[in-house]
Every structure is written in C-alpha cells, then in structure tokens.
Amino acid sequence: MAQDIDELYYEAVELLKKMISIPSFSREENEVADMIEMYIRAKGHLPSRIGNNIWIKSPDYSETKPTILLNSHIDTVKPVSAWTKNPFEPVIDDNRLYGLGSNDAGASVVSLLHAFFMLTEKPQDYNLIFLASCEEEVSGKNGVELALQSIPQPNFAIVGEPTGMNPAVAEKGLMVLDCTAHGESGHAARNEGINAIYKALKDIEWFRKHEFADSSDLLGPVKMTVTMISSGTQHNVVPDTCSFVVDVRSNECYSNQELFEIINKYTDCEVKPRSFRLNSSKIALENPFVQRAIIAGLEPYGSPTLSDQALMNFPSVKMGPGESARSHTADEYIILDEIREAIEYYFKLLNGLII
C-alpha cells in the first residue's frame, strides 16, 4: 500500500534524528552508514555498498531507460566550540530540529530517500538511484567518486545540499595551490641573503589583484584568496623560503588546469596544485528538470560553495532543504516544514519527468 506524504515525512524526521545521534565525521561514517543500510533493508529494498557509500536502484531498473541519480552525503564537519546545545542530541524546539548535520546535509539525505520511496511506487520513464555517500566535507576519494565507479552511469543527478530548494544550476570549482618563493639565507644584521618573503610579496600581490578575462553570468569572476603563509626560523635570519596557500574558486569558463597554466605564467614562485579534480559545473536552463523547477516558481542560481557536483561528469543540479548559511555553524538546525516541502518538491518535479 502506498505511503502518504505525512507518513513519509514523519519517518524522514525520525531517521534524521537517528543520524544526528551518531557522530559521522568525514572518514568516520561507518556507524551511521550501518544504520542507514539497515533502515533501507527494513523498508524492503536491497542496498549495495562500497566502503561507507550506500545505494539502491528502482525495482524496475532497466538498461533501456535513462538513469537519474539522487545523491547526498552522510558525513559532517566537527562541531565548532560555540555550540550551546549537545550537537549529537536531536532537539525539536519551535519547529526547528537542532543537531550537527541536520541542515548540511542530513535533511537532504532523508528527503531524497523518502522521495525515492514515493517515486518508485509507480513506473517511471527513467531509472532512479538513491546514493548516500561519504567524505563530501573533505572531498575524499572514497566518497561519491568511488561510488560512481560502481553504479550505472547517470544521465542526470540531483545533489542534495541546503539551497532553500532553489536549483543551483552552476557551481564554482576549487583548486588549492601550495606556493613557495625561494631566496638565500643570511644574517639580518648585514646586507646579505635574498629575502624569500619579499619575493613572495610580489606574487601575493598578483594573486590579490589579478582579474581573469572571462566572468560568468551565474558565478561571476574567478576568485583567488591567499589564506595561509609561513616563513622564517628566527628573528635574525633572512628566510630562504616563504610558503603560502592560495584558494582558487573557478567558474565554468575555465578548467582548473587552464587556470593553473595562466597562474604559472604570471608568477615567479613554485606553484603546486593539490588537485585538478574539483572543477566548476553548469547545466543548461533548458534541461527538463530545471524547466519544471522554474515553472514551479523556484529560482535557478549560481552557487559559490563546493559540493560533490564537482566530481560528476554528467548534468546535475544542487538542490535541497535548508539554507547554506546555517552550515558549519553552532546550533545548526533544519526547519521541520522544510523537510516536508523538500519531499513534496522532489516528487512533484521528478514524477513523470522525461529526460
């Protein structure tokens, strides 16, 4: 017998409470993954698992149909010191459910999962896969990147993150650069040596001021920020090295590889990218799901924050209950009505969709 939205909503809230009660920091998600796997089995589905990534396919899965992926992450950051509540004790107060990971992204996990249950109660013209993945908060290689090697190739994905249920149709990428300026050591009291700090300052100023030619209508310009710096051994020694870190947020006009080549051309220091993996993404507004969202009154936008979208080489939208501003903050919460609304919107936008 088909479940109604009220029953699914209450079950989703109870599942989220259980998730909050289990610490699930990135790379430490085993216990919460076990719980979710048991929950899915109790609902009559047979999940697959690799590491702490768990997925289920629609019962009528067919290789002749396109596939839609519903994905969100089960890991959390560690709680900041300013929490006034127990971050692992789910508490409801004034229609708000407080707890670590409630907003980012537990509400998306439970909303997508219960929308999956609703959608698979009737035949659809597409396959549906729900994936609860790990290591999102650290962009780990054993998270969605590993899971995507084991599931059928999706044609489209919804990535559950707190967006106020508006579809993020573009997302900035990330590249972290480790930069080192080299000089020569000497005694600070004498006119000797080559101060690596002074050499680094020239490049740091370039990172601060440089503007890349191509800006995005949705994401704006590429943004570069020097966030860490280290140099010197003691006050009277001219430093021979100065190291600093640059956070580069790319738009869809450039790949991270292209940005690195430009940066390397204009800077003198040694520049080493930690990875090129996390590129910017964008989906056409003409996409059938995006069009349905627009007709429903939702507003497409470009997101400055990173998600597992960066690791998907197929069209995707970032969309989920909650607000990004609540993520990684003390006394994180989700408004209960946002979970109900999310389940309803996911069902409304996906039911009968042709992709």
N, C-alpha and C positions, 0 to 999 in steps of 0.2 A: 504494500500500500504506500502510495506516495506521501512523503512528509510535507507538511505545510511550512510556510516561512517562519511562523512563530516557533515551531518545534526545532527547526534547524538553527534559528537564532539563539535559542537558549542552550542548545548543545554546543554551538560555537563559543559562547561566552564561558561555559564550563570548561571546555578544552583549553581556552586561553588562560583561565585561572590555573589549570594544572601546569601549563607551560611556564607561567611566571614563577610557580613554586619550585621549579627545578633550575638551578644555575646552569646556564648553557653558553658560557663564553666561547668565543671563536677557538676552534680546535679542541673544545671540551664539551661537545654536544651529544656525547654517546647516550647519556641517560634520557635526555628529552627526545632524542631520536627513537630510542626504545619505546618510550611511552606513546609517541605518535604512531609508530608502526603497530603497536597493539591496538590502538584506537581504531585505526583503519581496518584491521582484521575483524574487530568486533562489529564494524559496520557492514561486513560481508564482502569486502574487497580483498584481493590478494596483492599486497605490495611487493615491489622489488627494492633492493637496497644495495648500494655500494658505499662503503665507509659509513658516514652519517647522512648520506643523501637517500631519500625515500621517495618512490614514485609509484603511481597507479595509472593504468590505462582504462579508457572507457570499455565496458564489457563487450561492445560490438565493434571493437577495433578492426579496421580493415586497411590493408596496404593500398587499396584503390582510392582511399579518401585522403584529403589533406589533413594535416595534424596541427592542432592548437595546443600550446603549452601554457599552463598556469603555474607560475613559479613564485615562491617567496622563500625567505631564509629563516632558519630556526635559531641562529646564534645571536648573541648580544655583545655589546661592549661591556666593560666592567663599570659598576656604578661609581659616579663621582661622589666626592666626600660630602657634598651639600644635601644629600638626601635627608629628609626629616621623617620618612617612613621606612619600614623594612622593605627593601627593593624586591625581596623574594616572597613577600606576603601579599597576595592579591586582596585588595580592599576596594569595595564599592562605596563611594560617597558622592551624593548629589549627581547620580547618573554617570559618574566617572569611575572607570576601573583603573586603579593605580598599580604599578608594578614594572620592574625592569623588563623591557622588551614588549610592553603592552602596545605601544604605538609603533615601534620600529623593531621587528615588523610582525609581531605575533598576531595582531588584528588582521593583517593581510593574509597570513597563513591560514587562519581558521575561516576567514570569509571565502577565500578561494576554494578551500577544501569543501566547504558545505555548498558552495555554488556548483562545484563539480558533482556532488551527490544529486542535486536538483537537475542539472543539465543531462546527466546520464540516465535519468529515469525514462527518457523518451529518445527515440532515434534522432540523430543529428546528421547533417551532411558533411561532418568532419569528425576526425578522431580527437579525443580530448585526453591530455596527460596532465596530471597534477604532480608537481615536484616540490617537495620540501627539501631545501638544500642547506648546506653548512658553509662556514668560513667566509661568508659575504663581507663581514665587517673588516676583514684583513685581506680581502681579495686573494684568498688562498687557492692554491691549485688543486686541492682535494674537495672543493665545493662544486658549484654548478659546472665548472669547466670539466671536471672528472665525470659528472653525471651525464653531460651531453654526449660523451663518447659511448654511452650505453643505451640511451633511449633513441627511438626513431627520430630522424631529422624533422624538426618542426617547420611549418610554413609561416607561423606567426606565434607570438608569445605575449602574454600579459605578465609583467613583473610587478609583484605586489610590494609597494613601498608607500609610505604616507604622503599622499598628494592631494588630500581633500577630495578624492575620487575624480579629479580632473585628469585627463590623459596627458602625460608628459610625452610629447611626440619627438622630442630631441633631448639629448643629454650630453653634458660635457664629459670629455675623457680626462684621464690623469696620466701624467708621466713625472716621475720623481728623478731628479738629477743630482748626482754627487759630484761636486766640482772641487778641484784642487788647484790653487795657484802655487807655483814653485819659485823660491828665491834662493838666497845663500845666507847662512847664519853668520853672525858677527857679534862683537861686543857693542852694546847700546851706547857706551860712553865714547866710542870712537866712530869715525866716519868710515865704517866698513860693513860689508854684507849687503844683501839685497832683500829688503823687507817684503815678504810674501803677502802681508796684509795690504800694503799699498798696491801691489799688483792685483790682488783680489778686488779691491775697491773699484777699479776701473770696470771690471766685468759685472760686479754687483750693480753698479750704476746703470750699465747697459740693460740688465735684466729688469731694473726698475722702470726704465723709460721706453724700452723698445715697444713699438706697436706693429703687429703683423698686418700685412696689406688687406687680407680678407676677413671681414667680420660677418657674423651670421645674424639673420633676421630674428631667429628664435633664441640663440645663445649668446649673441654679442661677440666681442673680440676674444682672442686667446688671452688668458690671464697667467702671468708669471709672478711668483712671490718667493723671495728669499726668506726661508723660515728658520734656518739654523746656521751657526757659524762657530768655528773652533780654530784656535791658533795659539802658538807660543808655549814655552816651557817655564820661563821665569822672567821677571821684570827687566833684567839687564842683558837678555839675549835677543838679538834680532831674529825673528822667526823665519825659518826657511820654507815652511809650508803654511798655507791657510786653506782650510776646507770649509765649504758651505753647501747647503742643500737648497735646491730650488723646486718648488711645487708648481707644475705646469698644468693648467686646465685648458684642454684643447676644445675647439669647436669642430663641426663636421667638415669645415673647409680644408682641414689638414689632417693627415695621419700623424701619429706620434713620431714615426720615422722621418717624415718630411720636416717636422718642427725641429727635431734633433739636428738634422743636416744644416738647417738655417742657423741654429744656435751655434753649432760648431764652427761655422764660417765666420761669425762675428765676434767670437770670444777667444781670448788667449789662454785661459786656464784649461786644464784637463777636465773634460766633461764625460761622465759615465752614466748612462741611463740605467736605472734598475730594471726596467722592463718597457717594452713597446706594446704590451698586451691590452692595455685599458684605453681603447680608442673611443672617440665620440661616436654617437649614433643618431640617426634621424629616420623617421618614417614619413611617407607621403601623406598629406592630408586627405588624399583620395582613397586611402585604404578603407575597405568596407566597415571595419570596426570603428575607425576614427570618425567616419561619416555618421554612423549610428550614434556615437557619443555626442557629436555636435548637434544632431537633431534632437537629442535628449536634453540639450541645454548645458552640456559640460563644455569647458573651455580648454582647448589644447594650449600647451605652453612648452617652453624650453626649460629644462631643469639644470641648475648649476652643480648639483650633487651627483656623486657616482653611485652606480648600482651594478648588479650582475648583468644588466643590459650590455655593458661594455664587452662581455665575453660571448655575446651571441652574434653569430654571423647570418642572422635572418631577421626579418622585420619584427619589431617589438614595440610595445607601449608600456610605460611605467605608470601604474595606476593603483591606488589603494586607499583604504580609510586612514584617517588621522591627518596630522599636519607635520611637515618636516621640521618645523621649529621646535617641536616637543622632543625630537630625537636626541639622545645622548645628554639629556638634561636631568637634573634632580627632580624627583617626584613625577616621573614620566607617567602619562595616563592616556587612555583612549576613552572617548565618549561612547557609551553603550549603543546609542542610536546610530553611531557611525558604522558599527558592525552590521546592524540590520540593513542599513542603507546600502552598504557595500554588497552584501549578498544579493539584494534585490537588483542593483545596477548590473552586477556581473551576469546575473541570469537574464535580465532584460536585453542586454547588449549582445549576448552570445547565443541566446536561444533562436534557432532558425537561421543563424548567420551563414552567408555564403561567402567563402574566401577563395 
